[in-house]
Amino acid sequence: MTQAPEPVSSFPPDSIEAFLRFCAGEWMSLRSRFALAQATGNADQGDEWHTSERGELVVAYLEPAAADSPGGLQVGPKGEPSSQLLFAGDGSFQSGTSRGTWQLWPDGSLELVIADDRRELRERIWFTKPNLRLRSTLEHRTDGSPGRASFSSEIRRVSRPAPADA
């Protein structure tokens, strides 16, 4: 198990670097996914349009590679390959071959947007408590049809200090 992150000066984190550092840790996740196109097109065919799954997510903070960078994140399911999100100080980020923009909102949430000629994908990440993180993702297709959506609640695994021997 991992230790809780280093204390931040305020909660929720008030800078992109503090937010990224605060994401580091091992998380237990419950994610619900929704295929909105199937939900509207096949209303009478049961509930194949949604799924829920539990998982373990490992997030590591990546130190900045340049002076104007807030750093990045290495993210992946526990025991599986991970991907990197590299953030730039100009409000852009890169994840593999995808490029997007980020914005840290006054309410302490981080919004990530990736858009291309077929869709726009928006993910919002926020902390309600230091060890409880929520994420929502919405896909909007450029042809006006609904895409997919997901909602995750994630609880950070923390280690309790060993009791002192008396």
C-alpha positions, 0 to 999 in steps of 0.5 A: 500500500502507498502512503497518503500524499504529502500535505498540500497548503490548501484543499482542494489543491489550488494549482495544476502541479499540486493537483497532479501531485495529489493524484499520486497513489493507489486507488480502488475504483468503481466505474459505471460506463454508459453507451448513450447511443445504445440507450436511445436506440434500443430502449426495449432491449434490456440493459446492455447499454451500461456496465459497472466494474471495480478495479485498482488504479495506480497513479504516479506523479512525473516530475516536470521535464521542462521549467514551464511544465507542471509535470505529468501522471503515469496511470494504469490498472494495477499490474498492467501497462500504464499510460502517461499524461504530460501537462504543459504550462500553456494549458495543453497536455499529451497522452500517447498520440492524443493531444488536448487541453486542461483547465483547473477550475476555481472549484478545484476540479480539473477538466481535460478535453480531447477533440478531433473531427469525429468527437469531443471527449471531456473528463472532469476530475475532482476531490471531495476529500483528500482520499476520495476522488470523482471522475466523469467523462462525456463524449459528444460526437460531431454529428450530434449523436450521443456518445458514451459516458462514465462516472468513477468514484475512487478511494485512495488506499492508505497505510495505517502506521504500525502500533507502537509496542508498549 
